[in-house]
């Protein structure tokens, strides 16, 4: 598993490095709430992507690494946790019954992000993507309820899966430490110059808030 994890992490970093030159600073209004996947992530700490790195840069790497952990936990669950595996299979079958699944099949840079922008006070949306998805999900019958004994057994297996996920996560973070130099080198090459250019443009606009070529409003 350790050798396989090293290969998977290296490939995930390689894929992120291939994507990074395409990154550009967002020009739209950002979200207020922090990303639950990235905020305080030990994966990003191990990779050396601190709070000074734009979230769009962080998210693509954290999502790729999360996929590695998820795959390892899924394999462990299928081999060792039959009740949890059965519950997951039932939930997956229920999800497949939905014809509208907007959160699936996204690129790593967008996976796990909110489907809709933050609402603007006084300007309600006619509809939201998440609202449409919730309407369709509500129309699908819920899974049959579990007995108290089954719930207790399922909670125990979920705890075992969580423990395994934490173990794999620690191993992945240890492996990521060996990739910090090339991750930080890529940030210095492709991200920092764009941030510096934005700050320079902002400084110029603050120093000269008015266009010298703008004649201004006509005099009465």
Secondary structure, DSSP 8 states (H G I E B T S, - for coil): -HHHHHHHHHHHHHHHHHHHTT-----S---SS--TTTTT-HHHHHHT--TTS-HHHHHHHHHHHHHHHHHHHHHHHHHH-HHHHHHHHHHHHHHHT-S--TTSS--TTTTTS-SS---BTTB--S--HHHHHHHHHHTS-------HHHHHHHHHHHHHHHHHHHHHHHHHHHHHGGGHHHHHHHIIIIIHHHHHHHHHHHHHHHHT-S-TT---S---
